[in-house]
Amino acid sequence: MAEFKKSKDKVIAGVCGGIAKWLGWDTSLTRILYTLLTIFTAFAGVIIYIILWIVMPNE
């Protein structure tokens, strides 16, 4: 399994790309699921994204 790191394949910060690589999923699917999760959790995903942006090491 890949390490939990930000991806160089990034749109904003590489967090979703890093999650996709870590899980072995498609990057686009991960971004869509993360966006839907953010919308349906009253935008809690934005806070989680910012925390992961700060905490996750670069690739």
C-alpha positions in Angstrom: 0.0 0.0 0.0 1.2 3.5 -0.8 2.2 6.0 1.8 -0.2 8.6 3.0 1.3 11.7 1.3 0.0 14.6 -0.8 0.1 13.9 -4.5 1.9 15.8 -7.2 -1.2 15.2 -9.3 -3.1 18.1 -7.7 -5.9 20.6 -8.3 -5.6 22.6 -5.1 -3.2 21.0 -2.7 -2.9 17.3 -3.7 -4.9 16.0 -0.7 -7.5 14.1 -2.8 -4.8 12.8 -5.1 -2.9 11.5 -2.1 -6.0 9.9 -0.6 -6.7 8.2 -4.0 -3.1 6.9 -4.3 -3.2 5.6 -0.7 -6.5 3.8 -1.2 -5.7 2.6 -4.8 -8.6 4.5 -6.3 -9.0 6.7 -9.3 -8.2 10.3 -8.5 -11.3 11.7 -10.3 -13.6 9.4 -8.4 -12.0 10.4 -5.1 -12.5 14.1 -5.8 -16.1 13.6 -6.7 -16.8 11.5 -3.6 -15.0 14.0 -1.4 -17.0 16.9 -2.9 -20.3 15.0 -2.3 -19.2 14.1 1.2 -18.4 17.8 1.9 -21.8 19.0 0.6 -23.7 16.4 2.6 -21.8 17.0 5.9 -22.6 20.8 6.0 -19.1 21.5 4.6 -17.2 19.8 7.3 -15.0 18.4 4.5 -13.5 21.9 4.0 -12.1 21.9 7.5 -10.9 18.3 7.1 -9.3 19.2 3.8 -7.4 22.2 5.4 -6.2 20.0 8.3 -5.0 17.3 5.9 -3.3 20.0 3.7 -1.3 21.1 6.8 -0.6 17.6 8.2 0.1 15.5 5.1 3.7 15.4 4.0 4.6 16.2 0.4 5.3 13.4 -2.0 
